[in-house]
Amino acid sequence: MIFYDNTGWILPVFAWAGTVWPAIKKPMMILTCYIFVTYMFEVRFNFDWGESGPATSVISGTLSFLLIFRANQAYIRYWDGRTSVTLFFTTLRDFMMLAFLYLHGTKAKENIWTTTPQLTRKLEQLYPDICERASKVRVDLARLIIAYAVILKLHTRIAYDGYCFGEISGETKWLVDWDRLRLMQLLKEEEFWIIDESIGIDDVDSGGSLDQLIEQFSGRHHGPPSSWPKSFPVLLEPSCRPHNVMMFFIREVLFNNVNDALNTCPWGIKERFVPPLSKLLQTTQFHFEHINMIITTPMPLPYACLCRSLLVIFLASLPSMLEDVAVGTFGSLFVPIMLAMALLGIDP
């Protein structure tokens, strides 16, 4: 998420990161040179491009409609993804609260509920470490849920470039390593290596231990070193992705600590409470996959092709529509360039 100063008026104008400028800088330079050259040709040779007629209004109106419609759809998709992220974390929070309420075996509950059943007291005599076992389950669920949230962030970094095109930039690899460092501190060693292998980044020099990753970020907070390559390959073979592996770990802890009618796991969760918890986990998976679908699904190709074709025709015909020596340099140069910037910004 990119935060910007909403109170300032000038600062967003000169913002670069997170804007459309990086995507349109090359076509803007080409169009600026094209408009300038055509204008100088018109001035030097007194060449008349002709007046714009009804055809110009038709193509400009059609193009404006298509681009504005596409911008609206992009905004709807943005809010759809934002809603899914919110529901993802809300469902994880509900899962954690219910799981902690369903887990028994703490002394604090005895202090609150003085009418603790006799069976529970007998079980605590049979299992002196029942409180420690319940606490262990809570710790396992908490660290796995936090790691699942970290994996969502890691997945959004590489879902498009990495898993669709098989390559990520050095900057993205640097951010992924930061997420790997967080995961390494949340997971057990065998859990981390399973997750790390499923990420699929083909990097033989990747940090192999916690100390190596800490050393990598020690004293450096502004991106990867200059010795890094510009891109890193990502394996595209069909594989189980980290979020699926993490969901398996969470379900494993949940079902390994189910308390059945015979109290074989008295510190665990009663069987009747498992279905609502499983339903919450299923909901988090749905929102995760919905976020992934939004990231990896582009605009329909026929629609994008139509918009780009009309845009190219319209921008190529700008000199014949707007350039006129009689209107001066401002109307012949500045106005077409600003119009090209607006249209390219809507359809980067």
N, C-alpha and C positions, 0 to 999 in steps of 0.2 A: 504494500500500500504506500502510495506517495502522498505525503502531506505537504501542503503549501499554505502560505500566508494569505488567508482570505480577506484580511483587513486592508492589505496593501493593494493599490491599483496598478502600479507600474511593474512591480516585481514579477507577476505572472506573465507579463508581456515578454520579458527577457529570459524566462525559464527555458531550459533545454531538456533536462532529464525528465522522462515521462510524458513528453509532448510529442506532437507530430513532426517536429522539425527534423529529428534524425531520419525519419522515413522519407521525407520529401525533399531533403537538401539537394540530392543529385538531380532529380527532374526539375527542381526550381532553378538550378544553375543553368541547365540546358535550355529551359524556356526563356530565362532572362537573356541569355546570349542570342537565342533565336529572335526574340522580339527586338532586341537592340540592333541586330544585323539587318532585319527587314526594315526597321525605321531608318537606319542610315542609308540603305539602298533606295528607299523612297525619297529621302532628302537629296541624295547625291544625283540621282538620275530623274528626279521629278516624276516618279512612277506613281500611277494611280491604281490602287488595288480595287477600286469599285466600291459602291455603296452597299451597305447591308440591306437586305430585303426581308420579305416575310419568311423565307426559309431559315434565316438566322434566328428569328424569334421562335420558330417551331423547334429547332434543335436545342436552343438554349432553354426553352421551357421544359421540354422533355427531359433533358439532362438534369436540370434543377430538381424536377420531381423525383427522378430515380435516385439521385444522390441524397436528397433529404429523406426519402423513404428508407434508404440504407442507413443513414445516420440514426434515424429513430429505432430501427431494428438493432443496431449496435448498442444503443443506450438501454434498450429493453434487455438485451443479453447481459449487459454489464450488471444491471440490477438483479437479474435472475441469478447470476453467479454470486453476487454479494449476499443475496438472501440465502442461498445454499450454504455459503460459508458460515453465516450466522446460525442457521439451523443445525449445521454440523457440530459446532461448539456447544450449542444449547443442549443437544441430545447427549453429547459426551458428559456434560455437567449433570444432567438428570441421571444418567447411568451411574456416575460416581456417587451421587447422593443416595440413591436407592440401594446400591450395593453396600455402602457403609451402614445404612440403617438395617439391612437384612443380616449383616454379619454379627454374630453374638460372641460372647465370651469376655467382655471387658468388665473390670471392676467398677468403672464409672456407671455402668447401667445398673448395677446392684445398688449403688448409692442413690440413684434417681428413683428406681422402682423398688421399694422396700418389700413388695409382694412377689419377689422372684420365685418362680416355681421350684418346688422341691427337686424336680428332676434335674434342673439346671445346677442346683447346689451339689447334687450327687455326682453329676458329670464333672464338675470342677474338682471333686475329690478324686475321681478316677483319672482325670487328665489334668495334672497340676500345671501343665504348660499350655492350657487351652487359650489363655489370654495372648501368649506369645504367638501361637499359631494363627489366631484371628488377626493379630497385628501384621503378621507376615503376609497374609492374604491381602490385607488393605494396602500394604506397601507395594506388593506386586501389581495390583490393579492400578494404583496411582501412577507408578512409573511407566507402565505400559500405555496408559491412556495419554499421558503427557508425550510419550514417544510417538504415539499415533498422530497427535496434533503436529509434532515436528515433521513427521513424514508427509503430512498434507502440504506443508510449506516446501519441503524438498521436491515433492512430486510436481508441484506447479512450476518449479524452476525449469524442469527438464522434460515435462510431458510433451511439449510441442516440438522443440528443436531436437531434443535427444531421442525420444521414443517414436517420433514421426520421420525425422530426417537423419538420425544416426550421428549427430554431432552437436556439441555444445561449446560455447566460447570459454576462454580462459577465465573470464570474470564470473561466468556461471559456475564453472568448476570450483572456483574459490568459495563461492557462497554455498555450494553443495558440501564442500569440506567442512565448512562451519556447522552445517546441520549434522554432518557425520560426527563431529566432535561432541555435539550435544547428545546424539544418540548413544555414543560410546559411554557416556557418563550415566545414562539412564538404563541401559540394558546389560544383561550378563554377557560374558565374553562370547559364549556360543550363540546366544541370540543375536548379538551384534554382527558376527561374521555371516550369519545366514541372511540378515537384512542387507548387509553391505554387498554381498555377492549378488543379491537380487536387484540392486540398483542398476548394474549393467554397464558402468563406466569402464572402458578399457584403458586402464592407467596402471602400468607396471610399477610406477614410482609413487603410487598412492600411499598415504600414511598408514603404516601397519600397526601402530600402537597409539595409546593415549598420549604418551610423551611426545611422539613425533608430530601429532596434530597440534598439541599445545605449542611445541616449538615453532611450527609453521606459522601460527598466528601471534607469536610472542613479539611485541613491539611493532607489528604491522597491522594497520586497520584500514588501509586505503586501496585494497585490491591486490592482485597477485604480483609476484616479482617479475621483473622484465625477462628473466631466464625461462619463464614458462612458455609453452607453445601457444599459438593463438586459438587453437581449438583442440578438443579431445573427442575421440570416437566413442560412441555409445552402441552397445550390442543391440541389434534389432531382432534377434532370434526370439521366438515365442518363449516367454518365461513368466514365472509368477512374480508380480511386482511387490515392492516392499509393503504397501498397504494391505495386500492380501495376506502376506506372511504375518504382519502385526495383528491382524484380526484373528488369525489362528492362535497366536500366543494368548490373546485376551480370552478367547473362548476356552482355551486349554486350562487357564487358571480358574475360570468360572466353573467349568464342569468337573474339574478335579477336586473342587471344594463344595460340592453339593451334598447337603445333609439329607439322607433318606429317612424312611420311617423307623429304621433300626438304630438311628443315631450313630452310624459308623463314622460320621464326620461332624461331631457336635459343634465345632467352632465355625462350620460353614454356613451356606445359604440353603434354606429349605427348598425342596423341589418345586413347590407351588410358586415360588418367587422367580424361578429361572426363566419361564416364558416371557414375562414383561421385560426382564433384562436382555434377553436374546432379541426381543423385538426392538429395543433401543439400539442395540448393536447393528441390527439389520437396517435401521433408519440411517445411522451414520454411514454405512456402506452406500446406501442409495444417494445420499447427498455428496459423498466423495466421488462416486461415479458420475453424478450429474455435473460436478465441477470439471472433472476430466473431459466430459463430453463437450462442454462449452469451450474448453481450451483447444481441443483437437479437431473440432468440426468447423471448417471454414464456411464462408458464404457460398451458396450454390454457384457452381461454375457458369451455367448459362447467364445468370443474372450478373455476376461479376464481369463476364466477358462483354455483355452488352454495355454496362456502365463504362468500362475501360475504353471500349471502341468509340463510343460517343464522346467520351472525354478527350481522347486523342484527336478526333476530328474537330471538335470544338476549339481546342487549344491551338491546333495547327491553323485554323482559320481566323484566329484573333487579329492578325494584321489587316485582313480584308474587312473586318468588322469595326475595328476601333482606331486603327492608325490613320491619321489624317494630318497633314502638315498644318492645315488651318487651325486645328484645335491646340497646337503647340506641343511642346515636349511632355508636359504633365499628362495631357490626355492621351498621347500616343505611346508613352513609355510607362509611366507610373501606374496608370489605371489598368492596362492589360496585365502588368506584373502582379498587382494586387488581386485582380480577378483570378489569375492562374493560381496564386497562392491559396486563395479561398477554396477553389474547387479541388485542388490537390490535397488540401488539409482535410476536406470532408471525406475524400476517398484515398487514404494513404496507401 
